[in-house]
Each structure stands twice: as C-alpha cells, then as structure tokens.
Amino acid sequence: MIGVAVSALALGLGGARIEDVRLVRVGSQLGVQLRVSSPPARVIVHRGGSMARVSLEGAALGALFAGAERFEWLRAGATWYLPSGWPALEAVRIQASAGEVSLYFRLPPETSIEVRQEGRAVTLVFREPPASDLPTLVASVAAPRPPPGRPPPSPPPTALPLPREPLTDRPSPAQPIVGADGERQEPPPPKLTAELGTALLRTLRVPAPDHATTASDEETPGASSADLYRKLFPFAPPEPSEVTAVEGATGAGPPEPRTLTLGFLTLRPALRLSYVTGETTLESAQPVKASYFQIQPSLDLTTSFWEGRLGFGYEPYIRGFSSYDILEQTTHRAAARLDLPVGTRFRFKATDAFTSGVLETQEVDPGYEYFFGLSRFRRNTLAVSGSFEVAPRLTIEAGGAFNAVRFDRPGAFFPYDSRSAFLGVGFELAPRLKTSLDYVYDRVPPPDGRPVAESTAHSVQVALSGEITPFLDGHLTLGYRDQTSPRAPESGRRFRGPTTSGSLTRAFGAASSLTLAVSRATPVSNFENNAFYVSTHVDATLLLTLPLALSLESGVGHRWNGYRTDAFELGRPRNDKVLGWRVGLRRAFGPGTSFAIGYRRDRRRSNLDPFDSDTNSLVLQLDLNVFGTAGYR
C-alpha cells in the first residue's frame, strides 16, 4: 500500500515531484541537489551518529525514476568521480514512502548538513568544520538568510550536467579541464539519476509485487528469506500479519525485480526457482522425508484509477519431482487492491485476496494448530475501509472484512467464515508516526459440522505505527478482548484478556537490522470441544550485510498454544510449545538476481504425546531478473 500511495501522489494528488538528483559543488563543498516540480512542504534533517536522513514532506519521485521507489549510490562504485579533499560521503540512499521522500547518507559524525531552498531546487550542502572547531551533530532544517553585517553566502551551486553517454565503464584518462581563470578543475561528477543504474547508481530495492495474500501483506512490500520457509513446508514462521518486519526489504531479502512502465501501466514480474528437502508433516504428526522442486513466477500490475491507484497480482507455486502427490499440487495466489482518494478529506481502500493451496496452513489457522492431515483449501478475504479527515492530523476511520475458508475434502481442520468491523479515530503524532484507538467487532457464525466454534468478540485496541525514531520503525497494537463461545463447555466458553500484534525494527546502517515481533490471539480450534485456543508468539530476526555481496538472516521464534477445556486423555487442558530457529545466506549477482541457501528447524512439544514433532528443511533458491533475462533494462 505504501507504493500505491506514493504512485498516487506522483500521478496527480499534488505536491512536489523530484525530477532529478545530482552531485553539485557549492563553493569548495560537496552537495546533492534535487530538482523539484514545486517546493516541498517541509524539509527535516535527522542525525544519528554516522547516519543522516533528510525528509522532504509532501514529495514523490518523478517520472524519470521509472516507477521505482528505492535507490542507492555507493562511493566504492565511483570513487574516481569525487575530487580529492571533498567530504567522505560514503553512500546515498533514496527512499519514497507515503507522502514523503527521504535521502539517507552515511557521513562522518562531524560533517553537518545545510539545507538550501532556491526556487525549484533543494540543495543539501555537506560542511566539514575547521580543525579548530568541535565536531557538530546539528544540521540546519532550513536555509536561513544571513543577518546584516555577516559575509555573503557561498556562491550558488554549480550544476554538473549528465554526460551524454551512460557511464557503463570507467572512462579513459582525459585531458585536464582548465577554467576561465587558467586553473585546473576537477572533472564534473555525474548526475545521480535512476537511469544510470551502472557504476554510479544501482537499483537497490525496486519494490516486489505485493503478495497476493491478505490486506496486511500490502503494508510490507518486499520479501525476506523468511519466504524460504513460510511457503515451502507447513511448519513455517508466522505470516506477515504477525511478523511484518521480517518482510522488510533489507538484509538477506532477495533483490526485487525491476519494473516496466507501459503508459499508465506498471508491471513488476518476478521469477523464483527453489529446491526443498527435509522432514515435514503431511498426513500425520510424525514427520516424513520429502523433497520437491518449485517454480514461482509472479506478476503485479498497477495503474492509475481516477485520483488513486488500482492493482492486481497473481503468483502461482508450481511444484514437481516429489514422491508425494500432495507436495506436487500447485498453489495459486491472486489479489486486487484499490486506494482511492475522494475529495480532499476522504480516502477509500479495498482489497480482495484469494489463495488456493495445501502447504500454506497458516492461511487457514494462523496459530499453528493445523500442521498435519493436510487437505486442499480455498480462502477468500474481502476488506474495505475508509478514513475521513475531520481536522488536521485527526481522522475518523471505519471498515470491515469478510473471510471464508473451504476445503475440497475433510481433513484435520474445518471450513468456517469470519466477519469483522471496526470504528475508531486516528491521530498523526509526527509526519510518519500515527496512533489510533479502535473498537473492533468479530463474529464467527456456527460452522457446518462444528458449531462449537461459534464466537462473538468485542475488543478495544490502541495502535502505534510508523517511524518512532529515525532508525526505529514498527507497528504495535495492544488490545483487550472479550470473547464468548456459547456452544463450548463452561471452562472454554469465555475469554477475557489482553491481545497484541506487531513488530519493531531497529536499523543498523543501510541494510542491517534487528526485528522483534510479538502476537497474542484466539484462533478457532478443531481440537475436541475447544472453540478456540490462546496462541502467544515472540520472534527475533537479525539481518546483516556481509562482504562479497552476501547477506545473512538468522532468527529464533517461540510459540505457546494453550487450550481451555480438559483433554479426554489427560483430564486437564492441552498445551503445546513450538521452538524454531532459522538461518539463510544470500549472494546477489546484480539487480533482481541472487542465489540463497537456507535451513530451518522446528521442535514441537505437547503434553499430549501424539502431537510431538520435529521438522527441518533445507532450501536452495534462485531469483532471476526477468527484465535482464529478456534483454530489457
């Protein structure tokens, strides 16, 4: 949804569009100049050690950036462009988000940033203090005019035009450039744009297609190596709705495919090949050795729709070369989404996601009770929501969702429907930080064949989402739930207690991060006379960039599932504990192409012996740049 919002802004919702980015000289100082269609609403500078972020509010990337939303320039790829004596600018990252474009810099802590706004140009000047001055970590937020009596400001930045030919190779030595005053000048650095994509600029993270699953997936574009496991074996990490930060586009995540713009259409194709082997559960809780080969093409299409954006996505998982027929069944994922502003204060959103498969058990049961006795299922989720701005930074929000799960044949779980609605208020604490207070109503009608699972719930929730600090992002929802299951035994008829979901991600540098995630919910249950069970989960994921274009993801998670009614064999309630750890290593071979190897092991222990299980999986994975393979750039 972030990418949809940014595209909508760029295509007609107003605000500044960044048309061009280039390196410039401001006197003897290095600068980065942004050419904009109109002045941004506000420019804010954040500093934290060697990392700096400059945010242009009310801005979006222009047409020159070809629909992409994230780019990075690395000094190592173009050191020879920078004249000697210039500040040690290590890296520049450009990131577009909803209503904002941010530039991230890696600079020495003593280098300050001065912002100048002159007409349709925003210039960021990097200043190093004299040797006698103490290092400063304070950067000016605007370009103040000097008071009377002060020396005049530095001369205006000298624009350095883009060379006529792309800089695909290191240029041969050229004759020195001599200025009008007879002094030798350094060769001009190149213009920093999305078109170069070679020695000076390389695409870092072109957003991957929104996964054709649920609406919550759209809030977390990109994919990490958690996908190495989640959709390969039933025993897998939590879905993105529970561990969204694991889906962040950093660390071991594969480089996403490039985009292709055809008029008003934006296409994002992707292709992934995987080989999986290990021990997993299929018909019973006892693991069996299994392996298969998987081809995973995907295509995401977005286009403008009135003043908003309309998108479609499709992603099949084609499997073969397995000794088990159930592992050779194809999974289909499809989704449609609409983000539509109506007037200046109202915004309407709608999503419809469809999944048909066997191995994706958490689509059916997010708490992980369903992990064997697999049967092919179909799940469809329709969600709509609207927000109305009643005052600056204050909105009233409402929406609803309908979820339907069906099976082709009876198995270890049951078909059911669920409905939900919410009403609340949202408040913008900061440009990229929002809080909300909601009332939520949930209803599970009596399922055919298992009426005991009927339930009605009322919840009050407080949510915080966005950029909490310049290097800490996340979303966290805390709630209190009152749930009644009238057909269940007395001991399992009522739940009153706290619920939570969310994650926090702390960035370390440009592409390394630590993510902590937590969830507590009450999914429907198919175990004996239980209408529901309480599932609590915590997870930690560490993403690290390594030399030689390598990246590493490691993580550990623990889940507790507690039941309310006495089990027939025990005379007391059932309790399960699931401990899992994972590690993945990825090597990139250019934009959109990479190879990865990952391993995961899970250990389930229950006070009912038949549910004890140990599974593991080894995954080899190849992601291909579709455009590069086809000859497009």
N, C-alpha and C positions, 0 to 999 in steps of 0.2 A: 504493500500500500504506500510505502514511502516513495518508491519510484514512480508510482502512478501520480501521487500528489505533485512531485517535482515536475513531471512532464506536463501536468495540467497547468501549473504556473507558467511554464515556459511557452505554452501554446495559447495563452490568451487570458489568463486570470489576472494579468497586470503584474507590476513590479519590474525590477531591473533584471536584465539578462546579460550574463557575462559573455561577450562576443570574442574575446581574445585575451590571452595571458602571455606575457613576455618578460624576459630579463632586461633591465634598463640600468643606466648609470645616472646617479643623482650626485653631481659633483664627482667626488672620489669614492662615493659609497655605492654598494650594490643595492639594487631594488628589484621588486617584482611589481609590474604594472598590469592592472586589469582594465580593459576597455569594456564599458557597460553601456547598455541602451539608455539607462536613466540612473540617477544617483540612488544607491541603496538606502533603505530606511534608516539603518544604523550600522556602524562598523565597531566591533568589540574585539579587543585583544586580550587573550588569556595566556598566562605564562605559568610554567611548572617545570623547573629545572632546565634541562636541555630541550624540552618540547614546548612549542608555542602554537596556539591556534588563533586564527583571525577569522571571525564570522561576519559575513555580510547578510544582514537580515533583509527579508523581502526580495531575495535574489534567486535566480536559477541559471543553469548553464544554457547557453545559446545553441543555435543550430550547428555551429562549427564542431561541437563536441559529439555529434552523431548519435545522440540518444544515450550515451554512456553517462555514468554518474560518479565514477571514481577513477582517478589517475594518479600516477606517481612519477616524479623525476628523481633520479639518484645521481649524486655527484660522481660516483665511481664510473658512470657511463659516459661522462662528458667533462672530465676534469680539465681537459685541454681547452675548453671554451672559456674558462674563468681566468681573467688576468691575475698575475701574481699580486699579492697584497690585499686581495678582496677578502671579506669576512668568510669564515669557513662554513658556508651554507652546505649542509650535508644532504638534505632531502627536502622535497616539496611534495605534499600530497593534497589533491583537490577532491573534496567530497561534497556532493549535493544531497540535501535532505529536504524534508517538507518545509518550504518557505525560506530556505537558507542555503548558502554555500559557504563552506569552511575550507580554509587553507591551513595545513599543518606543516610546521617547519621544525627541523632539528638543527638547533643553533647552540653555540657556546652560551652558557648562562649569562655572561657579561655583555652579550650583544643585545641591544634594545631595538625595539621596532617602533618606527614613527609612521603614522598613517596620514596621507595627504589626499584630499579630495579636491580635484580640479575639474569642474565640468563633468564630462563623461569618463573620467579616468580616476581610478583609485590606485595610488602608488604606496607600496609598503617599502620603507627605507630601513635597511639594517645598519645600525650605527654601533661602532665599537668605541668605548670611552678612551680618552687619552690614558697613557700609562700611569699618570699621577692620580687618576680618578679611581674610586672604588667601583667594583662591578655593580651593575644595576639589573634588577629583575622587573622593573616597572616599565611598561610600554604605554605610550600615549594612546588614547582612544580616538581622538580626532586630531585634525591638523590645525593647531591654534595659530593665529596671526601674531607675529612678534610685536611687543609693545613699542611705543615710540622710544627712540634712543638706542634700540638694540641693532646689531648688524643685520643687514638684509639677509633673507633666507638663501639657502643654497640654490644654485641655478636649477631651472626645471629639468626634469629627467630627459635624457637623450634617448629617443626611441630607437631601438635596434631592429631593423626590419627582418623579416623572414627571408632566408636565402631562397633563390628561385627554384633550386632543386632540392629534393629531400636529402637529409643528411643520413644516408644509409651506411656510409663507411667513413672512416677517419680521413679527412681531407689531406691532400698532399701539402707540403710546406709551400707557402705563398710569399710574395714579396711583402715587406713590411708596409703598413699603412701610415702615410705621413699626412698630418693635418695641415691646415692653412698656416699655422704658426711655425711649421717646419719640424715640429716634434713628432717623434714616433708614437703611434697609437696602437693599443691592443686591438686584435680583430674582434668584431662585434659578436657577442653571444647570440645564439639563435632565438627565435621566437618560440615560446613554450606553448604549444597547442596540442589538441588531441590528434591532429593529423599526422604529426611526425611519427610517433609510435616506434621509433628506431633507437638511435644512440642517445638522444637527449630525452625523449619521452617514451615511456612504455605504458601500455594499458595495464593497470594493476588489478582492478576488480570491476569488470563490467558486470552488472547485476545479472544473476542467473534467473531463469524463469521462475516465477512464483510457483511453488509446488502445488500441484493440483490436488490439494487435500482439503483442509479446513480453512476457515477465515483467519484463524490465528497464525497460520503459516505465512500469510501475506505480510505480516508485520515483521518478519525476519527473513529478508531476502538473502540469497546465498546459501551455501551448504558447506558443512564442515565434514571431517572424516567420521563424525558420528553416523553419517549416512552409509559408511562402510558396513555398519552392523544393523542399523534400525530396520531396514527393509530387506535384509538378507535372511535372517533366521527369526523365528517368532520371539526368541529370547533376546531382547534388544533393549537399548536405553529408552528413556521416556520420549514421547512425542514432543515436537517443538512447543506445544502449548504448556508443557511443564518445564522444559529446559530450553528456552528460546535462545539464550546467549550461546549455547553450544552451536547454534546455527550462524554465529557471527562470521563475517567474511574476512577473517584473519587467521593466521596460523596455518594449521595443516589443511584447511579447506582447499579444494581444488580450484585452480584458476577458472573463472567462469567464462562462458562463451561470449564471443563478440556479438554485436547487434548489427542488423541490416535494416536500413530505413528505406522504404519504398513509398514515396509520397507521404501520406498521412498514416501509413502502417509501419510499426516497428516490430521486427521479428527477432527472436532470440532462440536459435537452435542449440542443441547440445547433444553429445553422444558419449555414453559411458559403457565400457566393457568390463565385466567382473567375473572372476572365478572364485568360488566359495567352497571350502571344505572344512569339515569339523564334525562335532557331535551335537545333535539337536533333538528336540522332542517333536513327534508327529502324531501318531495315533495314541500313544500313552505317555505317562510322565517319565518313563525310562528312556534315556537318550539312545539314539542310533547313529551310526556313522553315515554321513551323507555328503554329497557334493553336487554342484551344478555350475553351469556357465550361463551368464546373464548378459543380454544386450538391452541397453536402456536409452533409447532416443527420446528426445523431448522437444517440444516447440511451444513457445509462448508468443502470443500476438497481442499487441496493444495498439489502440487508435484513439483519436480524439472523438468525443461524443458531446455535442453541444459545447458547454464550457468545461466539461470534465473528461474523464478517461474511461474507456471500456476495454477489457482484456479477456482473453481466452487462453487456456493452456491445456495441453494433452501430453501424457507421459506414460507409455506402456513399459512393462518389465517382461521381456521375452526370455524364458528360461528353457534350457535343454541339457542333454548329456548327463542325466541323473538316473539312478536306478529306482527312484520312487516317482510314480506318476504325479503325486500331489506337488512335488517340487518343480514339475515342468509346466504347471498351469500359469498362464500369463496374468499379470496384474494390470489393470487399467486405472489411470487417474485422470480426471478431467475437471476443469473448474472454469467458471465465468465470474467476473467481478466488475462492478460499476462504482465509480466515485464521481458524484455529480454535484457541483455547487448550484444552488437555486437562489438567485438574487445575491445579495451581499452578506446575508446572515445565516442562511440555511444551507446545510450540506447533507446529502443523502448518499448512503452506501448500501450495496447489496452484493452478496456472494452466494454462489451455488456450487458446491463441491460434490463430486461423485467418485467413489472408489469401489472397485470390484477386484477381489483377490482372495488369497488363502493365508499367506505368511504374515500379513500386516495385522497381527492380532490386536495391537493397541488401538487400531481404528475402532474396534468393537468394544474392547474392555481396557481402558487406559490404566487401570490399577494392577493389571497383570495376573488376575486370577485365571484367565483363559490363556493357557500356554500349551495345551495338548488336546487331542481329539479334534483336530482341525477340520473345518469344512469351508467350502467356498461361500463368501458372503458378499453382500452389496450394501453399501452405506451411502446415503444422500443427506447432505446438510444444507439447508437454506437459511440464510441470516440476512436481516435488514436492520438498518439503524439510521437515525437522523439526529442532527445537532442544530440547535438554534442559539445564536449569539444574542443574549439579552442585554449585555453590557460589555465594554471592553474587557477581554480576558475571562469572561464568565459565560458559560453555555449551559443550556438545558439539553439533556440527551436522553433518548429513548430508543428501544429496539426490541427485537425478538428473534428467535431461532427455532427451527424445527429439524429434528434429526430422526432418521428412520434406518433401522438395521434389519436385514433379511438374510436368510441362509438358504442355499439350494437343497440341503438335506439336513436332518437333525444331527447335532454334534454335541460338543461339550459346552456349548453356550446356546442362548435362545434369542429369537427375534424380539425386538422391542422398539417403541417410539419414545421420544422425549421432546418436551417443549419448554421453552424458557422465554422470559420477558424481563426487561429492566427499565428503570426510570431513575434518573439522577441528575446531578449538577457537576460540571467540570470547571476548574479554575486554573489558569495559566500562571504558575508561580514564577517562571522565567521563560525566555524565548523558546527553550527546548525542554522545559520541565512542566509537567501537568499533574494535577491531583484531581481526584473525583470521589464523590460519595454517591453510592447507588443502592437502590432496593432491587432485589432480584427474586423472581418467582420461577420455580422449577416444578415440572409436573411429568411423571411417568405414568401413563394410563395402564390399566391392567393388561399385561401382555398375554396373548393367546398361548395357552399351555403352561404359563407360570404367573398366575395372578398375584402371587405373594409378593412380587417385585413392585407392585404399585406403590407410588410415593408422591407426596406433595411437600415442598420445602419453601421456606421464606428465609431470605438472607439480607443482611446489611453489610456492605463492603466499602472499604476505603482503599483507593489505589493511588500509587505514585509511579509515574513513568517518564522516561526521557533522560536527559543529561543531568545527573545530580551534581557532578563536578566536571571540570574539563576533561578528566580522564576516567571518570566513573559513570557508566551508563547502566540502565536497567529498568525493570518494572517489577513492582511488588504489590500484591493485593492481599489484604487482610480482611477477614470477614467473620461474622458469627451466623451460624446456620441452625435453623430449627426445622427438622425433617420428621415427617410422620409416615409410617408404612402400616396402614390399618389392617392388612391381612396377615401380617407377620406375627409370630408368637410374642408374648408380652415383653420378654427380655430384649427382643430386637425390633421393637415397634417404633422406638423414638430415638432420635439423635439430636442432641443439643451441644454445640461446642464450636471451637474456632476452626476455620478453614483458611488456607493460604495457597498462593501460587506466585511464582515469579523467579527472577534471577537478577544478579548484579555482576557486571563485567568491569574489571579494572584493567586498563590498557597499560602495557609497559613498552614504550617505544611505538613504532609504526605498525607492527604486525604481531606482537606478542600480548597475551592477555591471560587473566585468571578469571574464571566464571564460577560463581557459587549459585546453585539453584535449589529451590525447595518447593514442595507441594503437599497439601493435605486435602483429601476429597473423600466423597462417599459414593463410589460407583455401584451400579446394580450388581447383584450376586446371583450365581447359579448353583451355589453350594447349599444343599439340604434346604432348611427352612429359612435361611437368611434372605432378607430382601435387599440388603446392602452390606458392605464392609467398609472399614475405615482404612484408607491407604495413605501412608505418610512416606515421603521420599526426599532424600537430600543427595546432591550430586556436586562434584567439583571437577572442573576441566581446566587443564593448563595447555595453552598454545604457545609454541616457541618457534622462532625462525632460527635456522642454522646456516652455517656456511654452505657453499656449493649449491645454492638454490633449494636447500632442503627445509622442510618444516615438520614439526613434531607435535602431535596431540596425545596427551595422556589424561586419564581421568579415572575416577572411582565413584561409585554410587551405592547407596543402601536404601532398601525399601522395607517397610514394616506393614503388613496387612493383618488387621485384627477384625474378628467376627464377634457377633453379639449373642447368638443362640448356641446352646450346647450341642457339640457334635455327637452323633449317635455312638461312635466307638470310644469317645473319651469321657463323656459326661461333663465336659467343660468346652468353652469356645475354642475354635481353631485359630492358630496364629502362624503366619509364615514370615520368614525373613529372607530377603534376597540381597546378596552382596555381589557386585560386579566390578571389574576393572578392565581397562582397555588402553591400547597404545597403537598409534598409527604414525607412519613415516611417509612423507610425500616428497617427490622430486619433480620440480617444474621444468618444462622444456619449451618455454615461450608462452605467450598469452593463450590460455584455453587448453593447453596440452600438458599433461602430467601423468606420472605413474605413482601408485601408492601401494603400500602393504600394511595391513592392519591385523591385530589379534585382539580377541575379547574372550574373557572367561567369566562365567556366572555360576553362583552357588546358591541354591535354594534349600532352606531347611525349614521344616514344618513339624509341629507337634503331632501331625498325622504322617506316619512313615511313607505311605504311598505317594505323597507329594514332594518328597525329597528328590532333588535333581541337580546334576552338574553338567553344564554345557560349555562348549567352546567353539570358536570359529576363526579360521584364517582366511583373509580376503586379499586377493590381488586385483588391482583396479587400474584401468587406463582411461583417462579422459582425453578426448580429442577435440581440437579446434576445428569446428565444422567448416567455417569460412576458409581457414588455411588449407584444409584438405581439398576444398572445392576450387581453390585458386583465388578467393576473394580476400581483400584486406580491409 
